[in-house]
Amino acid sequence: MLNRILNAVTTYYRRKKQRLHEIKLNKPTYIHDTATFVFHKKISIGKYCRIGHECHIDGEGGVTIGDGTILASRVVILSSSHAYKQNELLPYNGADELLPVQIGKGCWLGWGAMIKPGITIGDGAIIAMGSVVTKNVEAGQVVAGNPAGVVSNRGEATNIQQMVKEEKFFLKNVLENNFVREKRKTNIKKHLVE
């Protein structure tokens, strides 16, 4: 009983700290209460998205995440960088370079992936766990490594545009059809923002 109360208080505090009301948020979407956001008003998250455990999104330069995209745990998205190409101070001066990040619909960013400022990721792309994305990723590409490079494609049989149009997103399937992956428990409601 005491444990449940403590968990509820902790979740409430974390949610308040997240300031989700300042983010352009299309609902429903899943946001873990340990995810952190900076420059909230420049972040846009689509419906049926999943923002996993301990993700960090810095919206200073603007971040847009398309419908149905899933961020696994500890994904980092940065949209600004220090201005270091100057002759005022070392290692950088007080100015920031604002470089928007665009992530398409139905993408999957694996555990610990890092997205550099100014990157565009196309619909249905997959970023493998631990990858550092330093170049744009085309729709349907699968990239891996540091720096991330194309390792494959989702395949010619995958019609990403049609799937996006029909909103064939994982989280939508979970919510509408009570879909649960085999041998998994689901506590989707705990972190669902409706």
Residue pairs with C-beta under 8 A, 6 or more apart in sequence:
10 33
11 33
11 190
14 33
14 34
15 33
18 31
18 33
18 35
18 36
18 37
19 37
19 40
20 31
20 193
22 40
22 41
23 37
23 40
23 41
23 43
23 44
23 45
23 59
24 41
24 43
24 44
24 45
25 44
25 45
25 193
26 45
26 46
26 47
26 67
27 47
27 193
27 194
28 47
28 48
28 171
28 175
28 192
28 193
28 194
29 45
29 46
29 47
29 48
29 49
29 50
29 51
29 171
29 192
29 193
30 49
30 50
30 51
30 171
30 188
30 191
30 192
30 193
31 45
31 50
31 51
31 191
31 193
32 51
32 52
32 53
32 54
32 55
32 73
32 191
33 191
34 53
34 54
35 51
35 52
35 53
35 54
35 55
35 56
35 57
36 54
36 55
36 56
36 57
37 43
37 56
37 57
37 58
37 59
38 56
38 57
38 58
38 59
38 60
39 58
39 59
39 60
39 79
40 59
41 59
42 59
42 60
42 61
42 62
42 63
42 79
43 57
43 59
43 62
43 63
43 65
44 63
44 64
44 65
45 51
45 65
46 65
46 66
46 67
46 68
46 69
46 105
47 67
47 68
48 67
48 68
48 167
48 169
48 170
48 171
48 172
48 175
49 65
49 66
49 67
49 68
49 69
49 70
49 71
49 171
50 69
50 70
50 71
50 170
50 171
51 57
51 65
51 71
52 70
52 71
52 72
52 73
52 74
52 75
52 111
53 73
53 74
54 73
54 74
55 71
55 73
55 74
55 75
55 76
55 77
56 75
56 76
56 77
57 63
57 76
57 77
58 77
58 78
58 79
58 80
59 79
60 79
60 80
60 96
60 98
61 79
61 80
61 96
61 97
61 98
61 99
61 100
61 101
61 117
61 118
62 79
62 98
62 100
62 101
63 77
63 79
63 100
63 101
63 103
64 100
64 101
64 102
64 103
65 71
65 103
66 103
66 104
66 105
66 106
66 107
66 123
67 105
67 106
67 164
67 167
67 169
68 105
68 106
68 164
68 167
68 168
68 169
68 170
68 171
68 172
69 103
69 104
69 105
69 106
69 107
69 108
69 109
70 107
70 108
70 109
70 170
70 171
71 77
71 109
71 113
72 108
72 109
72 110
72 111
72 112
72 113
72 129
73 111
73 112
74 111
74 112
75 109
75 110
75 111
75 112
75 113
75 114
75 115
76 113
76 114
76 115
77 101
77 103
77 114
77 115
78 101
78 114
78 115
78 116
78 117
79 98
79 99
79 100
79 101
79 117
79 118
80 96
80 97
80 98
80 99
80 117
81 96
81 97
81 99
81 117
82 91
82 92
82 93
82 95
82 96
82 97
83 92
83 93
83 95
83 96
83 97
84 91
84 92
84 93
86 92
86 93
86 95
97 117
98 117
99 117
99 118
100 118
101 115
101 117
101 118
101 119
101 120
102 119
102 120
102 121
103 109
103 115
103 120
103 121
104 120
104 121
104 122
104 123
104 124
104 125
104 139
105 123
105 124
105 164
105 169
106 123
106 124
106 160
106 163
106 164
106 168
106 169
107 121
107 122
107 123
107 124
107 125
107 126
107 127
108 125
108 126
108 127
109 115
109 127
110 126
110 127
110 128
110 129
110 130
110 131
111 129
111 130
112 129
112 130
113 127
113 128
113 129
113 130
113 131
113 132
113 133
114 131
114 132
114 133
115 121
115 127
115 133
116 132
116 133
116 134
119 133
119 134
119 135
119 136
119 137
120 136
120 137
121 127
121 133
121 136
121 137
122 136
122 137
122 138
122 139
122 140
122 141
123 139
123 140
123 160
123 161
123 164
124 139
124 140
124 154
124 158
124 160
124 163
124 164
125 137
125 138
125 139
125 140
125 141
125 142
125 143
126 141
126 142
126 143
126 154
127 133
127 137
127 143
127 144
127 148
128 142
128 143
128 144
128 145
128 148
128 151
130 146
131 143
131 144
131 145
131 146
131 148
132 145
132 146
132 147
132 148
133 143
133 147
133 148
134 147
134 148
135 147
135 148
137 143
137 148
137 150
139 160
140 153
140 154
140 155
140 158
140 160
141 150
141 152
141 153
141 154
142 150
142 151
142 152
142 153
142 154
143 149
143 150
143 151
144 151
145 151
154 160
171 188
173 179
174 180
174 186
174 188
175 188
175 192
180 186
